[in-house]
Amino acid sequence: MNGKIKELMDTVVKNDYCIGCGLCASLTDSPLTMMLNEDGKYQPYLSDNNHNKDLEISVLSICPFAKNNNKETEIGKKIFEEENNVEFDEYAGYYIKNYAGYVKEEEFRSKGSSGGMGNWIATQLLKNDLVDGIIHVKSSPDDNNLLFDFQISDTVDELLKGAKSKYYPVEMSKVLQFVKENEGRYALIGIPCYIKGVRLLAEQDKIINERIKFFIGLVCGHLKSDMFAKSMGWQLGIEPDKLNGIDFRKKLDDRAANNYGVEVKGEKDGKEVVLISPTKELYTTNWGQGMFKYNACEFCDDVLAETADVTVGDAWLPEYSKDSMGTNVIVVRNAIIQQIFEDNMGDAIHIEELSSEKVYQSQAGGFRHRRDGLSYRLYLKDQNKEWRPNKRVEPSNKHSSKRKRIYEKRTFLSQESFKAYKLAEKNRDFDEFINYMDPLIKNYNKMNAPSIARRVLRKVKRAAKKLIES
Ligand SMILES: Cc1cc2nc3c(=O)[nH]c(=O)nc-3n(C[C@H](O)[C@H](O)[C@H](O)COP(=O)(O)OP(=O)(O)OC[C@H]3O[C@@H](n4cnc5c(N)ncnc54)[C@H](O)[C@@H]3O)c2cc1C
């Protein structure tokens, strides 16, 4: 077998650091094919064991989680440093300006996950004839048990059909092969590690470099296996193989933006149904507990898609979260996109400039886990002499014992959730999942609860505030 492919399989894939992006399988003559594994996560499989030929590009040089591809800052520097008025922030990477905002025109905001900026920016690229097609994730048209996949939209109507976040496994091998075979100018929407991977590919592949003109990044907490979608449908009465569709970000009028719902479609008791529930009321949806999380996400330090021309996420700040329609946090790194914002502010869009500090705060939990927590996870890997990719974060053991236990337990909860789900599926009973996970979650919550001293202090503060106000 080709030595580089063998090394990829023996390190990244074997040790469960594969994020399933499909870059390795997209290369011409690659013997790899992307398929879902038993945990509902994409990974490459060898379709031809006797493949000895060297590929034109080494799989190790483009895989986002290969040993030495911790290059987010380096890539950002090469691409963005030349832009006018660019600044650097250790969390956002290079940036021109940051904003909070939403789209005022048409249906972008109501159809979007947050303020609708993701698809609005893509629309501007199409309307201004800067690209011919947008590579993004839409409902899968094929009868293949997959709910979503990467497709290319070349009209605004098509683009809007693919609005909203897909917390679901997707891979890019086929869509990148299409780009290579079909001339055109494209923009790619993706999570941070996917964008970094395609940037690495573009450094070596002339066609990809010429054709993918813009990268729109999504802020990322972590990616989910397909068990996340299936478990939500199941809790609402749709068995995993009867789930036909899911909206992970149903806006609920009477609730804050961060208290959104989920809408599932499928067959329940022999009838086609559409069911909605506030997401937080479902058992598997606490993002801090990280159920069905790809292990690779535990070893990622790029929350704000630092190699993208523009990044959009949720402005999880109290002043914006109260609006159920949703508000984006936006980091702009490309001068053309900055100009689009300036030309449209006030009319088509509402935007307010944000400091880097505020951008950080909007994702503070994510940064704690992916920088502070990552340093401890790296330390543990080194202690156990286990393979791991290099990261921009250094390994460290200098955390409070409580924080260390929280990070350890989160990893454990995530790993156990896969086992619990498989057990439930085997017995065709979701209660099996709850019975398995409940003691683990109780144990985690107990450790996470504020200490008695802190609870007493909070009570005293509340009483004092009441006294002052009366
Ligand atoms: C796995 C994942 C984790 C995320 N974690 C966070 C987080 O921790 N914090 C945070 O603030 N925001 C997070 N986001 C981003 C957030 O959910 C919204 O996608 C973002 O705010 C854009 O909303 P919008 O209304 O502007 O987008 P829209 O106008 O709805 O446009 C979204 C665009 O993104 C495309 N898209 C959706 N999912 C994917 C995908 N998986 N891969 C490629 N393209 C996709 C859609 O097809 C659409 O074109 C995450 C998104 C994903 C997919």
The ligand as an SDF file (V2000), in Angstrom:
LIG
                    3D

 53 58  0  0  0  0  0  0  0  0999 V2000
  -21.3090   21.4740   13.1790 C   0  0  0  0  0  0  0  0  0  0  0  0
  -21.6050   22.9270   13.4970 C   0  0  0  0  0  0  0  0  0  0  0  0
  -21.2830   23.4310   14.7570 C   0  0  0  0  0  0  0  0  0  0  0  0
  -21.5090   24.7830   15.0510 C   0  0  0  0  0  0  0  0  0  0  0  0
  -21.1580   25.2730   16.2880 N   0  0  0  0  0  0  0  0  0  0  0  0
  -21.3580   26.5740   16.5620 C   0  0  0  0  0  0  0  0  0  0  0  0
  -20.9830   27.1350   17.8250 C   0  0  0  0  0  0  0  0  0  0  0  0
  -20.4630   26.4370   18.7080 O   0  0  0  0  0  0  0  0  0  0  0  0
  -21.1840   28.4560   18.0410 N   0  0  0  0  0  0  0  0  0  0  0  0
  -21.7460   29.2580   17.0870 C   0  0  0  0  0  0  0  0  0  0  0  0
  -21.9110   30.4580   17.3290 O   0  0  0  0  0  0  0  0  0  0  0  0
  -22.1090   28.7770   15.8860 N   0  0  0  0  0  0  0  0  0  0  0  0
  -21.9280   27.4640   15.5950 C   0  0  0  0  0  0  0  0  0  0  0  0
  -22.2790   26.9640   14.3760 N   0  0  0  0  0  0  0  0  0  0  0  0
  -22.7750   27.9070   13.3420 C   0  0  0  0  0  0  0  0  0  0  0  0
  -24.2440   28.2220   13.4960 C   0  0  0  0  0  0  0  0  0  0  0  0
  -24.9760   27.0530   13.8230 O   0  0  0  0  0  0  0  0  0  0  0  0
  -24.8310   28.8120   12.2080 C   0  0  0  0  0  0  0  0  0  0  0  0
  -24.5530   27.9200   11.1500 O   0  0  0  0  0  0  0  0  0  0  0  0
  -24.2480   30.1150   11.8480 C   0  0  0  0  0  0  0  0  0  0  0  0
  -24.5330   31.0220   12.8670 O   0  0  0  0  0  0  0  0  0  0  0  0
  -24.7930   30.6580   10.5150 C   0  0  0  0  0  0  0  0  0  0  0  0
  -26.1230   30.9960   10.6780 O   0  0  0  0  0  0  0  0  0  0  0  0
  -26.8430   31.8600    9.5490 P   0  0  0  0  0  0  0  0  0  0  0  0
  -28.2460   32.1420    9.9490 O   0  0  0  0  0  0  0  0  0  0  0  0
  -25.9930   33.0080    9.2090 O   0  0  0  0  0  0  0  0  0  0  0  0
  -26.7440   30.8220    8.3610 O   0  0  0  0  0  0  0  0  0  0  0  0
  -27.6990   30.4640    7.1670 P   0  0  0  0  0  0  0  0  0  0  0  0
  -28.0940   31.6860    6.4320 O   0  0  0  0  0  0  0  0  0  0  0  0
  -28.7230   29.5290    7.6550 O   0  0  0  0  0  0  0  0  0  0  0  0
  -26.6610   29.6810    6.2350 O   0  0  0  0  0  0  0  0  0  0  0  0
  -25.9720   28.5840    6.6810 C   0  0  0  0  0  0  0  0  0  0  0  0
  -25.2100   28.0300    5.5110 C   0  0  0  0  0  0  0  0  0  0  0  0
  -24.3000   27.0620    6.0020 O   0  0  0  0  0  0  0  0  0  0  0  0
  -24.4560   25.8460    5.2870 C   0  0  0  0  0  0  0  0  0  0  0  0
  -24.1820   24.7440    6.2080 N   0  0  0  0  0  0  0  0  0  0  0  0
  -24.9180   24.3340    7.2560 C   0  0  0  0  0  0  0  0  0  0  0  0
  -24.3300   23.3200    7.8960 N   0  0  0  0  0  0  0  0  0  0  0  0
  -23.1820   23.0710    7.2180 C   0  0  0  0  0  0  0  0  0  0  0  0
  -22.1340   22.1500    7.3820 C   0  0  0  0  0  0  0  0  0  0  0  0
  -22.1590   21.2220    8.3450 N   0  0  0  0  0  0  0  0  0  0  0  0
  -21.0980   22.2060    6.5340 N   0  0  0  0  0  0  0  0  0  0  0  0
  -21.0720   23.1150    5.5150 C   0  0  0  0  0  0  0  0  0  0  0  0
  -22.0490   24.0240    5.3070 N   0  0  0  0  0  0  0  0  0  0  0  0
  -23.0900   23.9920    6.1490 C   0  0  0  0  0  0  0  0  0  0  0  0
  -25.8960   25.8490    4.8310 C   0  0  0  0  0  0  0  0  0  0  0  0
  -26.0620   24.9980    3.7300 O   0  0  0  0  0  0  0  0  0  0  0  0
  -26.1040   27.3250    4.5070 C   0  0  0  0  0  0  0  0  0  0  0  0
  -25.6790   27.6080    3.2120 O   0  0  0  0  0  0  0  0  0  0  0  0
  -22.0880   25.6220   14.0550 C   0  0  0  0  0  0  0  0  0  0  0  0
  -22.4370   25.1070   12.7930 C   0  0  0  0  0  0  0  0  0  0  0  0
  -22.1880   23.7750   12.5060 C   0  0  0  0  0  0  0  0  0  0  0  0
  -22.5560   23.2310   11.1320 C   0  0  0  0  0  0  0  0  0  0  0  0
  1  2  1  0
  2  3  1  0
  2 52  2  0
  3  4  2  0
  4  5  1  0
  4 50  1  0
  5  6  2  0
  6  7  1  0
  6 13  1  0
  7  8  2  0
  7  9  1  0
  9 10  1  0
 10 11  2  0
 10 12  1  0
 12 13  2  0
 13 14  1  0
 14 15  1  0
 14 50  1  0
 15 16  1  0
 16 17  1  0
 16 18  1  0
 18 19  1  0
 18 20  1  0
 20 21  1  0
 20 22  1  0
 22 23  1  0
 23 24  1  0
 24 25  2  0
 24 26  1  0
 24 27  1  0
 27 28  1  0
 28 29  2  0
 28 30  1  0
 28 31  1  0
 31 32  1  0
 32 33  1  0
 33 34  1  0
 33 48  1  0
 34 35  1  0
 35 36  1  0
 35 46  1  0
 36 37  1  0
 36 45  1  0
 37 38  2  0
 38 39  1  0
 39 40  1  0
 39 45  2  0
 40 41  1  0
 40 42  2  0
 42 43  1  0
 43 44  2  0
 44 45  1  0
 46 47  1  0
 46 48  1  0
 48 49  1  0
 50 51  2  0
 51 52  1  0
 52 53  1  0
M  END
$$$$
